[in-house]
Amino acid sequence: MKQHIAHIALLVRDYDEAIEFYVKKLKFALVEDTSLTETKRWVLIAPQGSNGCKLLLAKAVGSEQLAQVGRQSGGRVFLFLHTDNFHRDYENLIKHNVNIVRPPSTETYGTVAVFSDLYGNLWDLIEQSTSAQK
């Protein structure tokens, strides 16, 4: 048996503002942006160089979904962005005024900082230590 997670749905208020943030500020690739109806699009984004799981930007519809935008993980870190160059990517966050929730620290598994996206979802930016990569 072979399985993998292809996409994770991320609730957003607006497709274009989310694309602007993730593509321009986080430097993600816009993999696909296809209109499905007048109000619904299939928008996939992924970190540069990634060939794994992609984020599906899902526009929230109705008050229940809108209330969950930015709160999909109940205030815990939701997504973990691994990098091959922590300092390059951390400086990019600073340059684009991305909200840093916890400054960089060195842990047994690597260097990590916590930031929030435009909706308040928490992310770990991690460069794994060489011992943690084994």
Contacts in CASP RR format, 6 or more apart in sequence:
PFRMAT RR
TARGET T0000
AUTHOR 0000-0000-0000
METHOD contacts of the structure
MODEL  1
MKQHIAHIALLVRDYDEAIEFYVKKLKFALVEDTSLTETKRWVLIAPQGS
NGCKLLLAKAVGSEQLAQVGRQSGGRVFLFLHTDNFHRDYENLIKHNVNI
VRPPSTETYGTVAVFSDLYGNLWDLIEQSTSAQK
4 52 0 8 1.000
4 53 0 8 1.000
5 53 0 8 1.000
6 53 0 8 1.000
6 54 0 8 1.000
7 44 0 8 1.000
7 53 0 8 1.000
7 54 0 8 1.000
7 55 0 8 1.000
7 56 0 8 1.000
8 53 0 8 1.000
8 54 0 8 1.000
8 55 0 8 1.000
8 56 0 8 1.000
8 79 0 8 1.000
9 55 0 8 1.000
9 56 0 8 1.000
9 58 0 8 1.000
10 18 0 8 1.000
10 55 0 8 1.000
10 56 0 8 1.000
10 57 0 8 1.000
10 58 0 8 1.000
10 72 0 8 1.000
10 121 0 8 1.000
11 58 0 8 1.000
11 59 0 8 1.000
11 60 0 8 1.000
11 65 0 8 1.000
11 68 0 8 1.000
11 69 0 8 1.000
11 70 0 8 1.000
11 72 0 8 1.000
11 119 0 8 1.000
12 18 0 8 1.000
12 57 0 8 1.000
12 58 0 8 1.000
12 59 0 8 1.000
12 60 0 8 1.000
12 69 0 8 1.000
12 119 0 8 1.000
13 59 0 8 1.000
13 60 0 8 1.000
13 66 0 8 1.000
13 69 0 8 1.000
13 119 0 8 1.000
14 59 0 8 1.000
15 33 0 8 1.000
15 41 0 8 1.000
15 43 0 8 1.000
15 57 0 8 1.000
15 59 0 8 1.000
17 118 0 8 1.000
18 43 0 8 1.000
18 57 0 8 1.000
18 118 0 8 1.000
19 30 0 8 1.000
19 33 0 8 1.000
19 43 0 8 1.000
19 45 0 8 1.000
19 57 0 8 1.000
21 117 0 8 1.000
21 118 0 8 1.000
22 28 0 8 1.000
22 45 0 8 1.000
22 55 0 8 1.000
22 57 0 8 1.000
22 117 0 8 1.000
23 29 0 8 1.000
23 30 0 8 1.000
23 45 0 8 1.000
24 96 0 8 1.000
25 92 0 8 1.000
25 93 0 8 1.000
25 96 0 8 1.000
25 98 0 8 1.000
26 47 0 8 1.000
26 81 0 8 1.000
26 92 0 8 1.000
26 93 0 8 1.000
26 96 0 8 1.000
26 98 0 8 1.000
26 117 0 8 1.000
27 47 0 8 1.000
27 48 0 8 1.000
27 92 0 8 1.000
28 45 0 8 1.000
28 46 0 8 1.000
28 47 0 8 1.000
28 48 0 8 1.000
28 55 0 8 1.000
29 45 0 8 1.000
29 46 0 8 1.000
29 47 0 8 1.000
29 48 0 8 1.000
29 49 0 8 1.000
29 50 0 8 1.000
30 43 0 8 1.000
30 44 0 8 1.000
30 45 0 8 1.000
31 44 0 8 1.000
31 45 0 8 1.000
31 46 0 8 1.000
31 54 0 8 1.000
32 42 0 8 1.000
32 43 0 8 1.000
32 44 0 8 1.000
33 41 0 8 1.000
33 42 0 8 1.000
33 43 0 8 1.000
33 44 0 8 1.000
34 41 0 8 1.000
34 42 0 8 1.000
34 43 0 8 1.000
35 41 0 8 1.000
36 42 0 8 1.000
39 59 0 8 1.000
40 59 0 8 1.000
41 57 0 8 1.000
41 59 0 8 1.000
42 56 0 8 1.000
43 56 0 8 1.000
43 57 0 8 1.000
44 54 0 8 1.000
44 55 0 8 1.000
44 56 0 8 1.000
44 57 0 8 1.000
45 54 0 8 1.000
45 55 0 8 1.000
45 57 0 8 1.000
46 52 0 8 1.000
46 53 0 8 1.000
46 54 0 8 1.000
46 55 0 8 1.000
47 81 0 8 1.000
55 79 0 8 1.000
60 66 0 8 1.000
60 68 0 8 1.000
60 69 0 8 1.000
69 119 0 8 1.000
70 117 0 8 1.000
70 119 0 8 1.000
70 120 0 8 1.000
70 121 0 8 1.000
71 120 0 8 1.000
71 121 0 8 1.000
72 78 0 8 1.000
72 121 0 8 1.000
73 121 0 8 1.000
73 122 0 8 1.000
75 122 0 8 1.000
76 122 0 8 1.000
77 114 0 8 1.000
77 122 0 8 1.000
77 123 0 8 1.000
77 124 0 8 1.000
78 121 0 8 1.000
78 122 0 8 1.000
78 123 0 8 1.000
79 121 0 8 1.000
79 122 0 8 1.000
79 123 0 8 1.000
79 124 0 8 1.000
80 123 0 8 1.000
80 124 0 8 1.000
80 126 0 8 1.000
81 89 0 8 1.000
81 123 0 8 1.000
81 124 0 8 1.000
81 125 0 8 1.000
81 126 0 8 1.000
82 126 0 8 1.000
82 127 0 8 1.000
82 128 0 8 1.000
83 89 0 8 1.000
83 125 0 8 1.000
83 126 0 8 1.000
83 127 0 8 1.000
84 127 0 8 1.000
85 127 0 8 1.000
86 104 0 8 1.000
86 111 0 8 1.000
86 113 0 8 1.000
86 125 0 8 1.000
86 126 0 8 1.000
86 127 0 8 1.000
89 125 0 8 1.000
90 104 0 8 1.000
90 113 0 8 1.000
90 125 0 8 1.000
93 100 0 8 1.000
93 113 0 8 1.000
93 115 0 8 1.000
93 125 0 8 1.000
94 100 0 8 1.000
98 115 0 8 1.000
98 116 0 8 1.000
98 117 0 8 1.000
99 115 0 8 1.000
99 116 0 8 1.000
99 120 0 8 1.000
100 113 0 8 1.000
100 114 0 8 1.000
100 115 0 8 1.000
101 114 0 8 1.000
101 115 0 8 1.000
101 116 0 8 1.000
101 122 0 8 1.000
102 113 0 8 1.000
102 114 0 8 1.000
103 113 0 8 1.000
104 111 0 8 1.000
104 112 0 8 1.000
104 113 0 8 1.000
105 111 0 8 1.000
105 112 0 8 1.000
105 113 0 8 1.000
108 129 0 8 1.000
108 131 0 8 1.000
108 132 0 8 1.000
109 126 0 8 1.000
109 128 0 8 1.000
109 129 0 8 1.000
109 132 0 8 1.000
110 126 0 8 1.000
110 127 0 8 1.000
110 128 0 8 1.000
110 129 0 8 1.000
110 132 0 8 1.000
111 126 0 8 1.000
111 127 0 8 1.000
111 129 0 8 1.000
112 124 0 8 1.000
112 125 0 8 1.000
112 126 0 8 1.000
112 127 0 8 1.000
113 124 0 8 1.000
113 125 0 8 1.000
114 122 0 8 1.000
114 123 0 8 1.000
114 124 0 8 1.000
114 125 0 8 1.000
115 122 0 8 1.000
115 123 0 8 1.000
115 125 0 8 1.000
116 122 0 8 1.000
116 123 0 8 1.000
117 123 0 8 1.000
END
